């Protein structure tokens, strides 16, 4: 059955309810229920039952989703045991000797993301850096913005992440279908300069950090953090609840509290990647590409937690029972995140069942002209990702449409592939039902909807510049013109925004002097 415009209703209402009420679970469930009701002949009772039986339960049964649920659950225990065992405090104690300003803390977070290019760094990096950014009064939503913008953007350009093989597989399938002999990995690498949103999102974060370009709701959050030390708003509901993790006054804290669990974490991650990717037969590069990264990180969280518990017991900070209780408490504290993820996947399942991607693609296909194909593909991908909360879904939906169309009309393949990837990332960053956005809020321990609100002005600025870039590249037929156009557009936008912020700061100083 074709649902047409009705396919837009469930995700759209879920997003509106979430932004209005800030009740993420309620809004997501409502969106799934509304979609199931439409599917089952507008019967709300049947729709309610189908919400659970046809969408929630199957989303948990999916092997990839189940693996991510395990990962997130274990992350709760690992994050909490790092705090109560003194690991995070030990790192902060040493790091703050060098990282002693807000700007340095944010820059270090940005740069450290490159060490996690094999996966999205939102959870681990957030855990490590949050004690430092907290001490230096960086708002939690600012930390979430850095994590979110660096996470998926970086992973989508890394050949050794889960993104790389997935995207390359989609490209390869289409090349075979249309009879091209190009190497899909070569096209993946050639696409990277034309992933305009991903590249310029990362550049913009660094510019924002170095210039203090806080705009919109982010300006309010950062001003509050600097002036009052309050890192979250009074009405905010962080996805992770802060616990009192003060250590006994006579406890001797050393870097081994940090190095042992983190060393075990990374040793296990790489060990499992190389084992699951068959290092001996496949070699370093291929084993990294084919390794099970979700399994590796999950195993890493378990072994890292064991290391933290061991140090806690050896230094007589906690006994075995207390350590296990603390680890379990961390899992309980984070239980809302798996629930949000399940409902986010469920609403994506509703959108897929109702053919949202196909509906939007058909509309665009009817009105496309060769010169504007890259820009339209980018915009359409952004709408689908925003509506479904999935960049991967966009890649899977749009790649079979974009590559054959580009080949038939003479549009450069790296440019069109970059448009697909960029559209998915842009919509994903803007969407409150995106799992990446949810994980960024978790890593920063901030209110999820506030993270979306504060990140949105930056995402829209970069997205607008990327659209101009894809339009320029498509109209001229010269892909690198798109890079130049995006650079000029984002440069002009950031310059004007920065000038506006400086004028506002100067006006505030004058007002303060007059009130003295």
C-alpha positions as CSV (number, residue, x, y, z in Angstrom):
1,X,0.0,0.0,0.0
2,X,1.2,3.5,-0.9
3,X,0.8,6.1,1.9
4,X,2.2,9.1,0.1
5,X,2.2,12.3,2.2
6,X,0.9,10.3,5.2
7,X,4.4,8.8,5.5
8,X,5.8,12.1,6.7
9,X,3.3,12.5,9.6
10,X,4.8,10.0,12.2
11,X,8.4,11.3,12.3
12,X,7.2,14.9,11.9
13,X,4.8,14.8,14.8
14,X,7.4,13.0,17.0
15,X,9.9,15.8,16.3
16,X,7.4,18.5,17.0
17,X,6.2,16.9,20.2
18,X,9.8,16.4,21.4
19,X,10.8,20.0,20.7
20,X,7.6,21.3,22.4
21,X,7.5,19.0,25.5
22,X,11.2,18.0,25.8
23,X,9.8,14.5,26.6
24,X,11.8,12.4,24.3
25,X,10.4,9.0,25.2
26,X,6.8,10.1,25.1
27,X,7.2,11.9,21.7
28,X,9.0,8.9,20.1
29,X,6.4,6.5,21.3
30,X,3.6,8.8,20.1
31,X,5.2,8.9,16.7
32,X,5.4,5.1,16.4
33,X,1.9,4.7,17.7
34,X,0.5,7.3,15.1
35,X,2.4,5.5,12.3
36,X,1.1,2.1,13.4
37,X,-2.4,3.5,13.6
38,X,-2.3,4.8,10.1
39,X,-0.9,1.5,8.8
40,X,-3.6,-0.5,10.5
41,X,-6.5,1.3,9.0
42,X,-6.6,4.2,11.5
43,X,-7.4,1.9,14.4
44,X,-5.6,3.3,17.4
45,X,-6.1,0.1,19.6
46,X,-4.6,-2.2,16.9
47,X,-2.0,0.5,16.3
48,X,-1.0,0.4,20.0
49,X,-0.5,-3.3,20.0
50,X,1.3,-3.2,16.7
51,X,3.6,-0.5,18.0
52,X,5.0,-3.1,20.4
53,X,4.7,-6.3,18.3
54,X,5.6,-5.0,14.9
55,X,8.1,-2.2,15.5
56,X,9.6,-2.1,19.0
57,X,10.3,-5.9,19.4
58,X,11.6,-6.3,15.9
59,X,14.0,-3.3,16.3
60,X,15.5,-5.0,19.4
61,X,15.8,-8.3,17.5
62,X,17.9,-6.8,14.7
63,X,21.5,-8.0,15.3
64,X,23.1,-4.7,14.7
65,X,20.7,-2.8,17.0
66,X,21.0,-5.5,19.7
67,X,24.8,-5.1,19.6
68,X,24.5,-1.4,20.0
69,X,22.1,-1.8,22.9
70,X,24.6,-4.0,24.6
71,X,27.4,-1.5,23.9
72,X,25.4,1.4,25.3
73,X,24.4,-0.6,28.4
74,X,28.0,-1.6,29.1
75,X,29.1,2.0,28.5
76,X,26.9,3.0,31.5
77,X,28.7,0.7,33.8
78,X,32.2,1.6,32.4
79,X,31.6,5.4,32.6
80,X,30.4,5.2,36.2
81,X,33.1,2.9,37.4
82,X,35.7,5.2,35.9
83,X,34.3,8.0,37.9
84,X,34.0,6.3,41.3
85,X,37.4,4.5,41.0
86,X,39.1,7.9,40.4
87,X,40.1,7.2,36.8
88,X,38.5,10.3,35.3
89,X,39.7,12.5,38.2
90,X,43.2,11.2,37.9
91,X,43.3,12.2,34.2
92,X,41.7,15.5,34.9
93,X,44.2,16.1,37.7
94,X,47.1,15.7,35.4
95,X,45.6,17.2,32.3
96,X,44.4,20.4,33.9
97,X,48.1,21.3,34.6
98,X,48.4,21.9,30.8
99,X,44.7,22.2,29.9
100,X,43.9,25.2,32.1
101,X,41.6,27.3,29.9
102,X,38.2,26.7,28.4
103,X,39.6,27.2,24.9
104,X,42.3,24.5,25.5
105,X,39.8,22.1,26.9
106,X,37.6,22.4,23.9
107,X,40.4,22.3,21.4
108,X,41.8,19.1,23.1
109,X,38.4,17.5,22.8
110,X,38.2,18.4,19.1
111,X,41.8,17.1,18.4
112,X,41.3,13.9,20.4
113,X,38.4,12.9,18.2
114,X,41.0,12.0,15.5
115,X,42.4,9.3,17.7
116,X,38.9,7.6,17.5
117,X,38.5,7.8,13.8
118,X,37.8,4.1,13.6
119,X,34.4,4.7,15.4
120,X,32.2,7.6,16.6
121,X,34.0,9.0,19.7
122,X,30.9,10.3,21.4
123,X,30.8,8.0,24.4
124,X,34.5,7.3,25.3
125,X,35.7,10.8,24.5
126,X,32.8,12.4,26.4
127,X,33.7,10.3,29.4
128,X,37.3,11.2,29.3
129,X,36.9,14.9,28.7
130,X,33.8,15.8,30.7
131,X,35.7,16.1,34.1
132,X,38.1,18.6,32.4
133,X,35.5,20.6,30.6
134,X,33.3,20.6,33.8
135,X,36.2,22.1,35.9
136,X,36.8,24.8,33.3
137,X,33.1,25.7,33.1
138,X,32.4,24.5,29.6
139,X,28.6,23.9,29.2
140,X,27.5,20.4,28.7
141,X,25.7,21.2,25.5
142,X,28.9,22.8,24.1
143,X,30.7,19.5,24.8
144,X,27.9,17.6,23.1
145,X,28.1,19.8,20.0
146,X,31.9,19.1,19.7
147,X,31.3,15.4,20.2
148,X,28.4,15.2,17.8
149,X,30.0,17.2,15.0
150,X,33.3,15.3,15.1
151,X,31.7,11.8,15.6
152,X,29.8,10.8,12.5
153,X,31.5,13.3,10.3
154,X,34.9,11.8,11.0
155,X,33.8,8.2,11.0
156,X,32.1,8.7,7.6
157,X,35.4,9.6,6.0
158,X,37.4,6.8,7.7
159,X,38.1,3.6,5.7
160,X,38.7,1.8,9.0
161,X,35.4,2.6,10.6
162,X,32.1,0.7,10.3
163,X,30.9,3.5,8.0
164,X,33.7,2.9,5.4
165,X,32.9,-0.7,4.5
166,X,29.1,0.0,4.6
167,X,29.3,3.0,2.2
168,X,31.8,1.2,-0.1
169,X,29.6,-1.8,-0.3
170,X,26.7,0.4,-1.4
171,X,28.9,2.1,-4.0
172,X,30.2,-1.3,-5.3
173,X,26.7,-2.7,-5.7
174,X,25.7,0.2,-7.9
175,X,28.8,0.2,-10.0
176,X,28.2,-3.5,-10.8
177,X,24.5,-2.7,-11.6
178,X,25.4,0.0,-14.1
179,X,28.4,-1.9,-15.6
180,X,31.2,0.3,-14.4
181,X,34.6,-1.1,-13.5
182,X,35.7,1.7,-11.0
183,X,37.2,0.6,-7.7
184,X,34.6,1.4,-5.0
185,X,37.4,2.1,-2.5
186,X,38.9,4.6,-4.9
187,X,35.6,6.3,-5.3
188,X,35.2,6.3,-1.5
189,X,38.5,8.1,-1.1
190,X,37.7,10.4,-4.0
191,X,34.4,11.3,-2.3
192,X,36.1,12.6,0.9
193,X,36.9,16.2,-0.4
194,X,33.2,16.4,-1.6
195,X,31.7,15.4,1.8
196,X,31.1,19.1,2.2
197,X,29.0,19.0,5.2
198,X,31.2,16.6,7.1
199,X,34.4,18.5,6.4
200,X,33.1,21.9,7.1
201,X,31.2,20.8,10.2
202,X,34.5,19.8,11.7
203,X,36.2,23.0,10.6
204,X,33.4,25.1,11.9
205,X,33.6,23.4,15.4
206,X,37.3,24.4,15.6
207,X,36.5,27.9,14.4
208,X,33.7,28.2,17.0
209,X,36.1,27.0,19.7
210,X,39.0,29.3,18.8
211,X,36.9,32.4,18.3
212,X,34.3,31.8,21.0
213,X,31.6,32.1,18.4
214,X,28.6,31.2,20.6
215,X,25.3,32.0,18.9
216,X,21.6,31.5,19.7
217,X,20.8,29.1,22.6
218,X,24.5,28.1,22.8
219,X,25.4,31.7,23.8
220,X,22.9,31.5,26.7
221,X,24.3,28.2,27.8
222,X,27.9,29.2,27.7
223,X,27.2,32.6,29.3
224,X,25.5,30.8,32.2
225,X,28.4,28.3,32.5
226,X,31.0,31.1,32.7
227,X,29.1,33.5,35.0
228,X,27.5,31.0,37.4
229,X,29.3,27.7,36.9
230,X,26.0,26.0,36.1
231,X,26.8,23.6,33.2
232,X,23.2,22.6,32.6
233,X,20.0,24.7,32.8
234,X,17.6,24.5,35.7
235,X,14.9,22.7,33.7
236,X,17.3,20.4,31.8
237,X,17.1,16.7,32.1
238,X,20.5,15.1,31.4
239,X,20.5,11.6,29.9
240,X,23.2,10.7,32.5
241,X,22.6,11.8,36.1
242,X,25.6,13.2,37.9
243,X,26.6,11.3,41.0
244,X,28.6,12.4,44.0
245,X,32.0,10.9,43.1
246,X,34.2,12.6,45.7
247,X,37.0,10.4,46.9
248,X,38.1,10.0,50.5
249,X,40.4,12.8,51.6
250,X,43.2,10.4,52.6
251,X,43.0,8.4,49.3
252,X,46.2,8.7,47.2
253,X,45.1,9.2,43.6
254,X,47.6,8.3,40.8
255,X,47.6,8.0,37.0
256,X,47.4,4.2,37.3
257,X,43.7,4.7,38.2
258,X,43.3,6.0,34.7
259,X,46.0,4.2,32.7
260,X,45.1,0.6,33.8
261,X,41.4,0.7,32.7
262,X,42.0,2.8,29.6
263,X,45.0,0.7,28.6
264,X,42.9,-2.5,28.9
265,X,40.0,-0.8,27.0
266,X,42.1,0.0,24.0
267,X,44.1,-3.2,24.1
268,X,40.9,-5.2,24.0
269,X,39.3,-3.0,21.3
270,X,42.2,-3.5,18.9
271,X,42.7,-7.1,19.9
272,X,39.1,-8.0,19.1
273,X,39.1,-6.0,15.9
274,X,42.2,-7.8,14.6
275,X,40.8,-11.2,15.8
276,X,37.4,-10.7,14.3
277,X,38.9,-9.3,11.1
278,X,41.4,-12.2,10.9
279,X,44.7,-10.3,11.0
280,X,46.9,-13.2,10.1
281,X,45.1,-14.0,6.8
282,X,43.8,-10.6,5.9
283,X,46.6,-8.3,7.0
284,X,46.4,-5.1,9.0
285,X,44.3,-2.9,6.7
286,X,41.7,-5.5,5.6
287,X,41.3,-6.9,9.2
288,X,40.6,-3.4,10.5
289,X,37.9,-2.9,7.8
290,X,36.3,-6.3,8.3
291,X,36.6,-6.4,12.1
292,X,33.5,-6.2,14.3
293,X,33.9,-2.8,15.9
294,X,30.7,-2.9,18.0
295,X,31.8,-6.2,19.4
296,X,35.3,-4.8,20.0
297,X,34.1,-1.7,21.9
298,X,31.6,-3.8,24.0
299,X,34.4,-6.2,25.0
300,X,36.6,-3.2,25.7
301,X,34.0,-1.7,28.1
302,X,33.8,-5.1,30.0
303,X,37.6,-5.5,30.3
304,X,38.2,-1.8,31.0
305,X,35.6,-2.1,33.8
306,X,37.3,-5.1,35.2
307,X,40.6,-3.1,35.2
308,X,38.9,-0.2,37.1
309,X,37.4,-2.6,39.6
310,X,40.8,-4.2,40.1
311,X,42.6,-0.9,40.8
312,X,39.8,0.2,43.1
313,X,40.2,-3.0,45.1
314,X,44.0,-3.0,45.1
315,X,44.2,0.6,46.3
316,X,41.5,-0.2,48.9
317,X,39.1,2.4,47.7
318,X,36.3,-0.1,47.4
319,X,35.8,-3.8,48.2
320,X,34.6,-6.3,45.5
321,X,30.9,-6.1,46.4
322,X,30.9,-2.2,46.4
323,X,32.7,-2.1,43.1
324,X,30.2,-4.4,41.4
325,X,27.3,-2.5,42.9
326,X,28.8,0.8,41.6
327,X,29.2,-0.8,38.1
328,X,25.6,-2.0,38.2
329,X,24.5,1.5,39.3
330,X,26.1,2.9,36.2
331,X,24.0,0.6,34.0
332,X,20.8,1.7,35.9
333,X,21.7,5.4,35.5
334,X,21.9,5.0,31.7
335,X,18.8,2.8,31.2
336,X,16.9,5.6,29.5
337,X,19.3,5.7,26.5
338,X,18.6,2.1,25.3
339,X,14.9,2.9,25.6
340,X,15.3,6.0,23.5
341,X,17.4,4.1,20.9
342,X,14.8,1.4,20.6
343,X,12.0,3.9,20.0
344,X,14.1,5.9,17.6
345,X,14.7,2.7,15.5
346,X,11.0,1.9,15.8
347,X,10.0,5.2,14.3
348,X,12.6,4.6,11.6
349,X,10.9,1.2,11.0
350,X,7.5,3.0,10.7
351,X,8.9,5.4,8.1
352,X,10.4,2.5,6.1
353,X,7.1,0.5,6.3
354,X,5.2,3.6,5.0
355,X,7.8,4.2,2.2
356,X,8.9,7.7,3.3
357,X,12.2,7.5,1.5
358,X,10.7,6.2,-1.7
359,X,7.9,8.9,-1.6
360,X,10.4,11.7,-1.2
361,X,12.7,10.2,-3.9
362,X,9.9,10.0,-6.4
363,X,9.0,13.6,-5.8
364,X,12.5,14.7,-6.4
365,X,13.0,12.4,-9.4
366,X,10.1,14.1,-11.2
367,X,11.6,17.6,-11.0
368,X,15.3,17.1,-11.2
369,X,17.6,18.8,-13.7
370,X,21.2,17.5,-14.2
371,X,22.8,20.8,-13.0
372,X,21.0,20.7,-9.7
373,X,21.1,17.0,-9.0
374,X,23.9,17.2,-6.4
375,X,22.2,19.9,-4.4
376,X,18.8,18.2,-4.6
377,X,20.3,14.9,-3.6
378,X,21.9,16.6,-0.6
379,X,18.7,18.4,0.5
380,X,16.6,15.3,0.0
381,X,19.0,13.1,2.0
382,X,18.9,15.7,4.8
383,X,15.1,15.6,4.9
384,X,15.0,11.8,5.0
385,X,17.7,11.7,7.7
386,X,16.0,14.3,9.8
387,X,12.7,12.5,9.5
388,X,14.0,9.0,10.2
389,X,17.0,9.8,12.5
390,X,19.3,7.6,10.4
391,X,22.2,8.7,8.2
392,X,22.8,5.0,7.3
393,X,19.2,4.8,6.1
394,X,19.8,7.7,3.8
395,X,23.0,6.1,2.4
396,X,21.1,2.9,1.6
397,X,18.1,4.7,0.1
398,X,19.8,7.4,-1.9
399,X,22.9,5.6,-3.3
400,X,20.9,3.4,-5.6
401,X,19.1,6.5,-6.9
402,X,22.0,8.9,-7.1
403,X,24.8,6.8,-8.7
404,X,22.8,5.6,-11.7
405,X,21.3,9.0,-12.2
406,X,24.7,10.7,-12.1
407,X,26.2,8.2,-14.5
408,X,23.3,8.7,-17.0
409,X,23.4,12.5,-16.8
410,X,27.2,12.9,-16.7
411,X,27.4,14.2,-13.1
412,X,30.9,13.3,-11.5
413,X,30.5,10.3,-9.2
414,X,32.6,11.6,-6.3
415,X,30.5,14.7,-6.2
416,X,27.2,12.9,-6.1
417,X,28.4,10.3,-3.5
418,X,29.6,13.2,-1.4
419,X,26.2,14.8,-1.7
420,X,24.5,11.6,-0.4
421,X,26.9,11.3,2.5
422,X,26.7,15.0,3.4
423,X,22.9,14.9,3.3
424,X,22.7,12.0,5.6
425,X,25.1,13.6,8.1
426,X,23.4,17.0,8.0
427,X,19.9,15.6,8.6
428,X,21.3,13.2,11.3
429,X,22.9,16.1,13.2
430,X,19.7,18.1,13.1
431,X,17.4,15.3,14.2
432,X,16.4,14.7,17.8
433,X,15.6,11.1,17.0
434,X,19.1,10.3,15.6
435,X,21.0,7.6,17.6
436,X,24.2,9.5,17.0
437,X,22.7,12.7,18.5
438,X,21.3,10.7,21.4
439,X,24.8,9.2,22.1
440,X,26.4,12.6,22.0
441,X,23.9,13.9,24.6
442,X,24.8,10.8,26.6
443,X,28.5,11.3,26.3
444,X,28.2,14.9,27.4
445,X,25.6,14.1,30.1
446,X,23.3,16.9,29.0
447,X,19.7,17.4,28.2
448,X,19.0,15.8,24.8
449,X,16.6,18.4,23.4
450,X,18.8,21.2,24.6
451,X,21.7,19.6,22.7
452,X,19.6,19.6,19.5
453,X,18.5,23.3,20.1
454,X,22.0,24.6,20.7
455,X,23.6,22.6,17.8
456,X,20.9,23.5,15.3
457,X,22.1,27.0,14.3
458,X,25.6,25.7,13.6
459,X,24.3,22.7,11.6
460,X,22.0,24.9,9.5
461,X,24.8,27.3,8.8
462,X,27.1,24.6,7.6
463,X,24.3,22.8,5.8
464,X,23.3,26.0,3.9
465,X,26.9,26.6,2.8
466,X,27.2,22.9,1.7
467,X,24.0,23.3,-0.4
468,X,25.5,26.3,-2.1
469,X,28.6,24.3,-2.8
470,X,26.8,21.3,-4.3
471,X,24.7,23.8,-6.4
472,X,27.9,25.5,-7.7
473,X,29.6,22.1,-8.4
474,X,26.6,20.8,-10.3
475,X,25.9,23.9,-12.4
476,X,29.5,24.4,-13.4
477,X,30.1,20.7,-13.9
478,X,33.5,21.2,-12.1
479,X,33.4,19.4,-8.7
480,X,36.2,21.4,-7.0
481,X,34.2,24.6,-7.7
482,X,31.8,23.3,-5.1
483,X,34.6,23.1,-2.5
484,X,35.5,26.7,-3.2
485,X,31.9,27.9,-3.1
486,X,31.3,26.2,0.2
487,X,34.5,27.7,1.6
488,X,33.5,31.2,0.6
489,X,29.9,30.7,1.9
490,X,30.9,29.3,5.3
491,X,33.7,31.8,5.6
492,X,31.3,34.7,5.0
493,X,28.6,33.3,7.3
494,X,31.1,32.7,10.2
495,X,32.7,36.1,9.7
496,X,29.3,37.9,9.9
497,X,28.2,35.8,12.9
498,X,31.5,36.4,14.6
499,X,31.2,40.1,14.0
500,X,27.6,40.1,15.4
501,X,28.8,38.2,18.5
502,X,31.7,40.6,19.1
503,X,29.3,43.6,18.8
504,X,26.9,42.0,21.3
505,X,29.8,41.4,23.7
506,X,31.0,45.0,23.4
507,X,27.4,46.3,24.0
508,X,27.2,44.1,27.1
509,X,30.5,45.6,28.4
510,X,29.2,49.1,27.9
511,X,25.9,48.3,29.7
512,X,27.8,46.9,32.6
513,X,30.0,50.0,32.9
514,X,27.0,52.2,32.9
515,X,25.4,50.2,35.6
516,X,28.4,50.4,37.9
